[in-house]
């Protein structure tokens, strides 16, 4: 599986968790002690974001990572691969 797809999925899960909690990106950034721009990058699955930033955001959302077998990409996820 492509590593960029993994970070995209993680970013989307973080975004959904943030929205479910009713937080804006600015609020999450404040809770995680990072910049709003970093939250935006995380939610986009930006590969340049360090693990510490991901860990801070996950902690602010009362979440942790779990390692599970990868699922096959959905049609929506592979749509951009051929562009």
Gaussian input, Z-matrix of N, CA and C with variables (Angstrom, degrees):
# hf/3-21g

backbone

0 1
 N
 C     1     B1
 C     2     B2     1     A1
 N     3     B3     2     A2     1     D1
 C     4     B4     3     A3     2     D2
 C     5     B5     4     A4     3     D3
 N     6     B6     5     A5     4     D4
 C     7     B7     6     A6     5     D5
 C     8     B8     7     A7     6     D6
 N     9     B9     8     A8     7     D7
 C    10    B10     9     A9     8     D8
 C    11    B11    10    A10     9     D9
 N    12    B12    11    A11    10    D10
 C    13    B13    12    A12    11    D11
 C    14    B14    13    A13    12    D12
 N    15    B15    14    A14    13    D13
 C    16    B16    15    A15    14    D14
 C    17    B17    16    A16    15    D15
 N    18    B18    17    A17    16    D16
 C    19    B19    18    A18    17    D17
 C    20    B20    19    A19    18    D18
 N    21    B21    20    A20    19    D19
 C    22    B22    21    A21    20    D20
 C    23    B23    22    A22    21    D21
 N    24    B24    23    A23    22    D22
 C    25    B25    24    A24    23    D23
 C    26    B26    25    A25    24    D24
 N    27    B27    26    A26    25    D25
 C    28    B28    27    A27    26    D26
 C    29    B29    28    A28    27    D27
 N    30    B30    29    A29    28    D28
 C    31    B31    30    A30    29    D29
 C    32    B32    31    A31    30    D30
 N    33    B33    32    A32    31    D31
 C    34    B34    33    A33    32    D32
 C    35    B35    34    A34    33    D33
 N    36    B36    35    A35    34    D34
 C    37    B37    36    A36    35    D35
 C    38    B38    37    A37    36    D36
 N    39    B39    38    A38    37    D37
 C    40    B40    39    A39    38    D38
 C    41    B41    40    A40    39    D39
 N    42    B42    41    A41    40    D40
 C    43    B43    42    A42    41    D41
 C    44    B44    43    A43    42    D42
 N    45    B45    44    A44    43    D43
 C    46    B46    45    A45    44    D44
 C    47    B47    46    A46    45    D45
 N    48    B48    47    A47    46    D46
 C    49    B49    48    A48    47    D47
 C    50    B50    49    A49    48    D48
 N    51    B51    50    A50    49    D49
 C    52    B52    51    A51    50    D50
 C    53    B53    52    A52    51    D51
 N    54    B54    53    A53    52    D52
 C    55    B55    54    A54    53    D53
 C    56    B56    55    A55    54    D54
 N    57    B57    56    A56    55    D55
 C    58    B58    57    A57    56    D56
 C    59    B59    58    A58    57    D57
 N    60    B60    59    A59    58    D58
 C    61    B61    60    A60    59    D59
 C    62    B62    61    A61    60    D60
 N    63    B63    62    A62    61    D61
 C    64    B64    63    A63    62    D62
 C    65    B65    64    A64    63    D63
 N    66    B66    65    A65    64    D64
 C    67    B67    66    A66    65    D65
 C    68    B68    67    A67    66    D66
 N    69    B69    68    A68    67    D67
 C    70    B70    69    A69    68    D68
 C    71    B71    70    A70    69    D69
 N    72    B72    71    A71    70    D70
 C    73    B73    72    A72    71    D71
 C    74    B74    73    A73    72    D72
 N    75    B75    74    A74    73    D73
 C    76    B76    75    A75    74    D74
 C    77    B77    76    A76    75    D75
 N    78    B78    77    A77    76    D76
 C    79    B79    78    A78    77    D77
 C    80    B80    79    A79    78    D78
 N    81    B81    80    A80    79    D79
 C    82    B82    81    A81    80    D80
 C    83    B83    82    A82    81    D81
 N    84    B84    83    A83    82    D82
 C    85    B85    84    A84    83    D83
 C    86    B86    85    A85    84    D84
 N    87    B87    86    A86    85    D85
 C    88    B88    87    A87    86    D86
 C    89    B89    88    A88    87    D87
 N    90    B90    89    A89    88    D88
 C    91    B91    90    A90    89    D89
 C    92    B92    91    A91    90    D90
 N    93    B93    92    A92    91    D91
 C    94    B94    93    A93    92    D92
 C    95    B95    94    A94    93    D93
 N    96    B96    95    A95    94    D94
 C    97    B97    96    A96    95    D95
 C    98    B98    97    A97    96    D96
 N    99    B99    98    A98    97    D97
 C   100   B100    99    A99    98    D98
 C   101   B101   100   A100    99    D99
 N   102   B102   101   A101   100   D100
 C   103   B103   102   A102   101   D101
 C   104   B104   103   A103   102   D102
 N   105   B105   104   A104   103   D103
 C   106   B106   105   A105   104   D104
 C   107   B107   106   A106   105   D105
 N   108   B108   107   A107   106   D106
 C   109   B109   108   A108   107   D107
 C   110   B110   109   A109   108   D108
 N   111   B111   110   A110   109   D109
 C   112   B112   111   A111   110   D110
 C   113   B113   112   A112   111   D111
 N   114   B114   113   A113   112   D112
 C   115   B115   114   A114   113   D113
 C   116   B116   115   A115   114   D114
 N   117   B117   116   A116   115   D115
 C   118   B118   117   A117   116   D116
 C   119   B119   118   A118   117   D117
 N   120   B120   119   A119   118   D118
 C   121   B121   120   A120   119   D119
 C   122   B122   121   A121   120   D120
 N   123   B123   122   A122   121   D121
 C   124   B124   123   A123   122   D122
 C   125   B125   124   A124   123   D123
 N   126   B126   125   A125   124   D124
 C   127   B127   126   A126   125   D125
 C   128   B128   127   A127   126   D126
 N   129   B129   128   A128   127   D127
 C   130   B130   129   A129   128   D128
 C   131   B131   130   A130   129   D129
 N   132   B132   131   A131   130   D130
 C   133   B133   132   A132   131   D131
 C   134   B134   133   A133   132   D132
 N   135   B135   134   A134   133   D133
 C   136   B136   135   A135   134   D134
 C   137   B137   136   A136   135   D135
 N   138   B138   137   A137   136   D136
 C   139   B139   138   A138   137   D137
 C   140   B140   139   A139   138   D138
 N   141   B141   140   A140   139   D139
 C   142   B142   141   A141   140   D140
 C   143   B143   142   A142   141   D141
 N   144   B144   143   A143   142   D142
 C   145   B145   144   A144   143   D143
 C   146   B146   145   A145   144   D144
 N   147   B147   146   A146   145   D145
 C   148   B148   147   A147   146   D146
 C   149   B149   148   A148   147   D147
 N   150   B150   149   A149   148   D148
 C   151   B151   150   A150   149   D149
 C   152   B152   151   A151   150   D150
 N   153   B153   152   A152   151   D151
 C   154   B154   153   A153   152   D152
 C   155   B155   154   A154   153   D153
 N   156   B156   155   A155   154   D154
 C   157   B157   156   A156   155   D155
 C   158   B158   157   A157   156   D156
 N   159   B159   158   A158   157   D157
 C   160   B160   159   A159   158   D158
 C   161   B161   160   A160   159   D159
 N   162   B162   161   A161   160   D160
 C   163   B163   162   A162   161   D161
 C   164   B164   163   A163   162   D162
 N   165   B165   164   A164   163   D163
 C   166   B166   165   A165   164   D164
 C   167   B167   166   A166   165   D165
 N   168   B168   167   A167   166   D166
 C   169   B169   168   A168   167   D167
 C   170   B170   169   A169   168   D168
 N   171   B171   170   A170   169   D169
 C   172   B172   171   A171   170   D170
 C   173   B173   172   A172   171   D171
 N   174   B174   173   A173   172   D172
 C   175   B175   174   A174   173   D173
 C   176   B176   175   A175   174   D174
 N   177   B177   176   A176   175   D175
 C   178   B178   177   A177   176   D176
 C   179   B179   178   A178   177   D177
 N   180   B180   179   A179   178   D178
 C   181   B181   180   A180   179   D179
 C   182   B182   181   A181   180   D180
 N   183   B183   182   A182   181   D181
 C   184   B184   183   A183   182   D182
 C   185   B185   184   A184   183   D183
 N   186   B186   185   A185   184   D184
 C   187   B187   186   A186   185   D185
 C   188   B188   187   A187   186   D186
 N   189   B189   188   A188   187   D187
 C   190   B190   189   A189   188   D188
 C   191   B191   190   A190   189   D189
 N   192   B192   191   A191   190   D190
 C   193   B193   192   A192   191   D191
 C   194   B194   193   A193   192   D192
 N   195   B195   194   A194   193   D193
 C   196   B196   195   A195   194   D194
 C   197   B197   196   A196   195   D195
 N   198   B198   197   A197   196   D196
 C   199   B199   198   A198   197   D197
 C   200   B200   199   A199   198   D198
 N   201   B201   200   A200   199   D199
 C   202   B202   201   A201   200   D200
 C   203   B203   202   A202   201   D201
 N   204   B204   203   A203   202   D202
 C   205   B205   204   A204   203   D203
 C   206   B206   205   A205   204   D204
 N   207   B207   206   A206   205   D205
 C   208   B208   207   A207   206   D206
 C   209   B209   208   A208   207   D207
 N   210   B210   209   A209   208   D208
 C   211   B211   210   A210   209   D209
 C   212   B212   211   A211   210   D210
 N   213   B213   212   A212   211   D211
 C   214   B214   213   A213   212   D212
 C   215   B215   214   A214   213   D213
 N   216   B216   215   A215   214   D214
 C   217   B217   216   A216   215   D215
 C   218   B218   217   A217   216   D216
 N   219   B219   218   A218   217   D217
 C   220   B220   219   A219   218   D218
 C   221   B221   220   A220   219   D219
 N   222   B222   221   A221   220   D220
 C   223   B223   222   A222   221   D221
 C   224   B224   223   A223   222   D222
 N   225   B225   224   A224   223   D223
 C   226   B226   225   A225   224   D224
 C   227   B227   226   A226   225   D225
 N   228   B228   227   A227   226   D226
 C   229   B229   228   A228   227   D227
 C   230   B230   229   A229   228   D228
 N   231   B231   230   A230   229   D229
 C   232   B232   231   A231   230   D230
 C   233   B233   232   A232   231   D231
 N   234   B234   233   A233   232   D232
 C   235   B235   234   A234   233   D233
 C   236   B236   235   A235   234   D234
 N   237   B237   236   A236   235   D235
 C   238   B238   237   A237   236   D236
 C   239   B239   238   A238   237   D237
 N   240   B240   239   A239   238   D238
 C   241   B241   240   A240   239   D239
 C   242   B242   241   A241   240   D240
 N   243   B243   242   A242   241   D241
 C   244   B244   243   A243   242   D242
 C   245   B245   244   A244   243   D243
 N   246   B246   245   A245   244   D244
 C   247   B247   246   A246   245   D245
 C   248   B248   247   A247   246   D246

   B1=1.4417
   B2=1.5218
   B3=1.3044
   B4=1.4570
   B5=1.5322
   B6=1.3222
   B7=1.4660
   B8=1.5226
   B9=1.3254
   B10=1.4671
   B11=1.5298
   B12=1.3252
   B13=1.4632
   B14=1.5286
   B15=1.3173
   B16=1.4647
   B17=1.5289
   B18=1.3325
   B19=1.4659
   B20=1.5282
   B21=1.3292
   B22=1.4640
   B23=1.5231
   B24=1.3189
   B25=1.4630
   B26=1.5199
   B27=1.3154
   B28=1.4585
   B29=1.5244
   B30=1.3204
   B31=1.4660
   B32=1.5143
   B33=1.3110
   B34=1.4696
   B35=1.5219
   B36=1.3221
   B37=1.4667
   B38=1.5311
   B39=1.3071
   B40=1.4667
   B41=1.5242
   B42=1.3203
   B43=1.4709
   B44=1.5215
   B45=1.3292
   B46=1.4640
   B47=1.5273
   B48=1.3108
   B49=1.4679
   B50=1.5320
   B51=1.3420
   B52=1.4689
   B53=1.5269
   B54=1.3169
   B55=1.4604
   B56=1.5254
   B57=1.3252
   B58=1.4619
   B59=1.5292
   B60=1.3014
   B61=1.4704
   B62=1.5243
   B63=1.3249
   B64=1.4571
   B65=1.5161
   B66=1.3282
   B67=1.4708
   B68=1.5209
   B69=1.3116
   B70=1.4598
   B71=1.5233
   B72=1.3192
   B73=1.4660
   B74=1.5199
   B75=1.3238
   B76=1.4712
   B77=1.5250
   B78=1.3193
   B79=1.4603
   B80=1.5234
   B81=1.3301
   B82=1.4639
   B83=1.5221
   B84=1.3174
   B85=1.4624
   B86=1.5247
   B87=1.3161
   B88=1.4640
   B89=1.5297
   B90=1.3322
   B91=1.4638
   B92=1.5300
   B93=1.3329
   B94=1.4639
   B95=1.5280
   B96=1.3334
   B97=1.4609
   B98=1.5363
   B99=1.3367
   B100=1.4683
   B101=1.5240
   B102=1.3261
   B103=1.4584
   B104=1.5323
   B105=1.3250
   B106=1.4685
   B107=1.5388
   B108=1.3176
   B109=1.4682
   B110=1.5304
   B111=1.3249
   B112=1.4635
   B113=1.5312
   B114=1.3426
   B115=1.4704
   B116=1.5301
   B117=1.3203
   B118=1.4646
   B119=1.5282
   B120=1.3243
   B121=1.4678
   B122=1.5333
   B123=1.3194
   B124=1.4684
   B125=1.5221
   B126=1.3260
   B127=1.4595
   B128=1.5273
   B129=1.3293
   B130=1.4659
   B131=1.5287
   B132=1.3340
   B133=1.4566
   B134=1.5154
   B135=1.2997
   B136=1.4691
   B137=1.5250
   B138=1.3304
   B139=1.4627
   B140=1.5257
   B141=1.3300
   B142=1.4658
   B143=1.5313
   B144=1.3212
   B145=1.4626
   B146=1.5271
   B147=1.3158
   B148=1.4610
   B149=1.5221
   B150=1.3092
   B151=1.4605
   B152=1.5254
   B153=1.3204
   B154=1.4581
   B155=1.5331
   B156=1.3164
   B157=1.4654
   B158=1.5266
   B159=1.3337
   B160=1.4639
   B161=1.5250
   B162=1.3355
   B163=1.4617
   B164=1.5242
   B165=1.3130
   B166=1.4666
   B167=1.5273
   B168=1.3256
   B169=1.4627
   B170=1.5258
   B171=1.3235
   B172=1.4649
   B173=1.5237
   B174=1.3163
   B175=1.4658
   B176=1.5312
   B177=1.3274
   B178=1.4629
   B179=1.5251
   B180=1.3385
   B181=1.4707
   B182=1.5291
   B183=1.3329
   B184=1.4757
   B185=1.5287
   B186=1.3288
   B187=1.4675
   B188=1.5240
   B189=1.3154
   B190=1.4539
   B191=1.5209
   B192=1.3237
   B193=1.4685
   B194=1.5135
   B195=1.3108
   B196=1.4567
   B197=1.5170
   B198=1.2970
   B199=1.4622
   B200=1.5259
   B201=1.3339
   B202=1.4651
   B203=1.5235
   B204=1.3257
   B205=1.4622
   B206=1.5346
   B207=1.3039
   B208=1.4609
   B209=1.5217
   B210=1.3269
   B211=1.4594
   B212=1.5234
   B213=1.3086
   B214=1.4617
   B215=1.5244
   B216=1.3309
   B217=1.4638
   B218=1.5256
   B219=1.3196
   B220=1.4615
   B221=1.5284
   B222=1.3207
   B223=1.4651
   B224=1.5240
   B225=1.3240
   B226=1.4584
   B227=1.5253
   B228=1.3222
   B229=1.4595
   B230=1.5293
   B231=1.3209
   B232=1.4681
   B233=1.5140
   B234=1.3200
   B235=1.4661
   B236=1.5177
   B237=1.3290
   B238=1.4495
   B239=1.5195
   B240=1.3219
   B241=1.4576
   B242=1.5199
   B243=1.3355
   B244=1.4566
   B245=1.5200
   B246=1.3387
   B247=1.4669
   B248=1.5033
   A1=108.95
   A2=115.09
   A3=121.90
   A4=110.56
   A5=116.82
   A6=120.66
   A7=112.71
   A8=118.36
   A9=119.83
   A10=111.09
   A11=117.43
   A12=120.90
   A13=110.39
   A14=116.98
   A15=121.04
   A16=110.01
   A17=117.72
   A18=119.62
   A19=111.00
   A20=117.75
   A21=120.15
   A22=110.74
   A23=116.89
   A24=120.60
   A25=110.81
   A26=117.08
   A27=120.60
   A28=110.22
   A29=116.84
   A30=120.87
   A31=112.26
   A32=116.60
   A33=120.88
   A34=110.73
   A35=117.57
   A36=120.46
   A37=110.51
   A38=116.60
   A39=120.40
   A40=109.89
   A41=116.57
   A42=120.96
   A43=110.62
   A44=116.96
   A45=120.82
   A46=111.37
   A47=116.92
   A48=121.12
   A49=110.13
   A50=115.88
   A51=120.32
   A52=110.65
   A53=116.25
   A54=120.45
   A55=111.49
   A56=116.93
   A57=120.69
   A58=111.53
   A59=116.08
   A60=121.13
   A61=112.16
   A62=116.83
   A63=120.61
   A64=114.23
   A65=116.93
   A66=121.39
   A67=111.15
   A68=115.15
   A69=120.22
   A70=107.61
   A71=115.76
   A72=119.10
   A73=110.32
   A74=117.24
   A75=120.91
   A76=111.11
   A77=117.28
   A78=120.77
   A79=110.25
   A80=116.63
   A81=119.94
   A82=110.77
   A83=116.72
   A84=120.35
   A85=111.07
   A86=115.96
   A87=120.30
   A88=110.84
   A89=117.06
   A90=120.93
   A91=111.84
   A92=116.11
   A93=121.40
   A94=112.61
   A95=116.43
   A96=121.48
   A97=112.15
   A98=114.57
   A99=121.98
   A100=107.49
   A101=117.70
   A102=120.53
   A103=110.94
   A104=114.47
   A105=119.79
   A106=110.08
   A107=116.76
   A108=120.63
   A109=110.78
   A110=116.63
   A111=120.64
   A112=110.34
   A113=116.83
   A114=120.44
   A115=109.67
   A116=116.69
   A117=120.92
   A118=109.78
   A119=117.00
   A120=121.36
   A121=110.77
   A122=117.28
   A123=121.01
   A124=110.19
   A125=116.81
   A126=120.30
   A127=112.19
   A128=117.38
   A129=121.52
   A130=111.86
   A131=116.77
   A132=119.98
   A133=112.87
   A134=116.67
   A135=122.18
   A136=110.40
   A137=115.54
   A138=121.28
   A139=113.59
   A140=117.68
   A141=119.53
   A142=112.96
   A143=117.36
   A144=120.76
   A145=109.25
   A146=115.88
   A147=121.24
   A148=113.10
   A149=114.69
   A150=121.76
   A151=111.86
   A152=118.26
   A153=120.96
   A154=111.03
   A155=116.94
   A156=120.47
   A157=110.40
   A158=117.15
   A159=120.25
   A160=110.43
   A161=116.89
   A162=121.15
   A163=111.27
   A164=117.28
   A165=120.65
   A166=111.31
   A167=115.80
   A168=120.10
   A169=110.40
   A170=116.71
   A171=119.88
   A172=111.05
   A173=117.12
   A174=120.67
   A175=110.52
   A176=117.19
   A177=121.37
   A178=111.73
   A179=116.06
   A180=121.35
   A181=111.90
   A182=116.60
   A183=121.90
   A184=111.59
   A185=115.53
   A186=122.53
   A187=109.74
   A188=115.32
   A189=121.71
   A190=108.17
   A191=115.78
   A192=121.14
   A193=110.47
   A194=115.04
   A195=122.47
   A196=107.64
   A197=117.40
   A198=121.02
   A199=107.68
   A200=114.56
   A201=121.53
   A202=108.26
   A203=117.77
   A204=119.38
   A205=110.54
   A206=115.47
   A207=120.99
   A208=111.10
   A209=114.83
   A210=121.55
   A211=108.22
   A212=115.67
   A213=120.34
   A214=109.30
   A215=117.86
   A216=120.01
   A217=110.96
   A218=115.69
   A219=120.49
   A220=109.14
   A221=116.83
   A222=120.11
   A223=110.68
   A224=117.84
   A225=120.59
   A226=111.53
   A227=116.94
   A228=120.96
   A229=112.00
   A230=118.18
   A231=119.19
   A232=112.79
   A233=116.77
   A234=120.70
   A235=112.11
   A236=117.63
   A237=121.83
   A238=114.91
   A239=117.91
   A240=121.15
   A241=111.76
   A242=116.89
   A243=120.39
   A244=113.07
   A245=117.57
   A246=120.59
   A247=111.18
   D1=143.28
   D2=-179.74
   D3=-70.37
   D4=132.45
   D5=-177.51
   D6=-63.88
   D7=-29.28
   D8=179.32
   D9=-68.21
   D10=-31.98
   D11=177.08
   D12=-65.92
   D13=-36.49
   D14=179.12
   D15=-63.40
   D16=-46.01
   D17=-179.51
   D18=-69.63
   D19=-32.69
   D20=176.11
   D21=-64.08
   D22=-43.90
   D23=178.60
   D24=-64.14
   D25=-43.08
   D26=178.82
   D27=-62.59
   D28=-43.91
   D29=178.45
   D30=-59.71
   D31=-41.41
   D32=179.08
   D33=-66.65
   D34=-39.89
   D35=178.16
   D36=-65.18
   D37=-39.78
   D38=177.90
   D39=-64.73
   D40=-43.94
   D41=178.23
   D42=-58.81
   D43=-46.79
   D44=-179.83
   D45=-62.10
   D46=-41.29
   D47=178.90
   D48=-63.70
   D49=-42.48
   D50=177.95
   D51=-60.36
   D52=-47.55
   D53=-179.55
   D54=-64.16
   D55=-40.21
   D56=178.34
   D57=-61.42
   D58=-31.20
   D59=178.40
   D60=-83.32
   D61=-8.50
   D62=179.88
   D63=78.19
   D64=20.32
   D65=-179.69
   D66=-91.88
   D67=144.81
   D68=167.97
   D69=-83.49
   D70=169.56
   D71=175.86
   D72=-62.99
   D73=-35.78
   D74=179.87
   D75=-65.81
   D76=-40.70
   D77=178.78
   D78=-65.11
   D79=-45.60
   D80=178.75
   D81=-61.43
   D82=-41.42
   D83=178.29
   D84=-59.60
   D85=-42.67
   D86=178.94
   D87=-64.64
   D88=-44.52
   D89=179.43
   D90=-63.01
   D91=-35.45
   D92=-177.49
   D93=-89.44
   D94=-6.76
   D95=-178.43
   D96=59.86
   D97=43.71
   D98=174.11
   D99=-133.18
   D100=174.90
   D101=179.55
   D102=-81.51
   D103=157.27
   D104=175.99
   D105=-61.84
   D106=-36.30
   D107=178.74
   D108=-60.82
   D109=-35.38
   D110=178.20
   D111=-68.48
   D112=-38.86
   D113=176.59
   D114=-62.56
   D115=-43.29
   D116=178.04
   D117=-58.91
   D118=-46.27
   D119=-179.82
   D120=-62.43
   D121=-41.68
   D122=179.29
   D123=-62.45
   D124=-45.59
   D125=-178.57
   D126=-66.15
   D127=-24.35
   D128=176.50
   D129=-85.24
   D130=-9.64
   D131=-178.34
   D132=79.37
   D133=27.10
   D134=-179.56
   D135=-58.69
   D136=125.40
   D137=-177.40
   D138=-73.05
   D139=-12.30
   D140=-178.07
   D141=-86.24
   D142=-7.17
   D143=-178.53
   D144=-77.46
   D145=132.03
   D146=-178.77
   D147=-75.69
   D148=160.06
   D149=-178.35
   D150=-62.55
   D151=-32.37
   D152=179.57
   D153=-61.15
   D154=-41.14
   D155=178.95
   D156=-64.70
   D157=-43.79
   D158=176.30
   D159=-59.80
   D160=-43.46
   D161=-178.91
   D162=-63.45
   D163=-40.16
   D164=179.20
   D165=-64.35
   D166=-42.98
   D167=179.41
   D168=-65.41
   D169=-45.12
   D170=179.18
   D171=-61.26
   D172=-41.75
   D173=178.83
   D174=-64.27
   D175=-40.49
   D176=179.17
   D177=-63.92
   D178=-26.70
   D179=178.68
   D180=-95.76
   D181=8.47
   D182=-177.10
   D183=55.65
   D184=46.21
   D185=-179.27
   D186=-125.90
   D187=166.59
   D188=172.26
   D189=-144.54
   D190=163.89
   D191=178.76
   D192=-85.07
   D193=147.82
   D194=172.58
   D195=-130.14
   D196=137.90
   D197=177.66
   D198=-93.65
   D199=119.85
   D200=-179.30
   D201=-132.78
   D202=157.84
   D203=176.77
   D204=-59.39
   D205=143.00
   D206=-178.76
   D207=-69.61
   D208=142.84
   D209=174.72
   D210=-94.42
   D211=153.70
   D212=177.21
   D213=-61.87
   D214=143.56
   D215=177.95
   D216=-63.15
   D217=145.29
   D218=175.49
   D219=-80.66
   D220=167.25
   D221=177.65
   D222=-61.21
   D223=-38.29
   D224=177.66
   D225=-62.41
   D226=-38.32
   D227=-177.93
   D228=-70.99
   D229=-33.98
   D230=-178.75
   D231=-90.71
   D232=-6.63
   D233=-179.88
   D234=-53.02
   D235=-45.82
   D236=-177.15
   D237=-75.39
   D238=-12.48
   D239=-177.16
   D240=-63.82
   D241=-34.25
   D242=-174.09
   D243=-95.49
   D244=3.40
   D245=178.41
   D246=-80.07

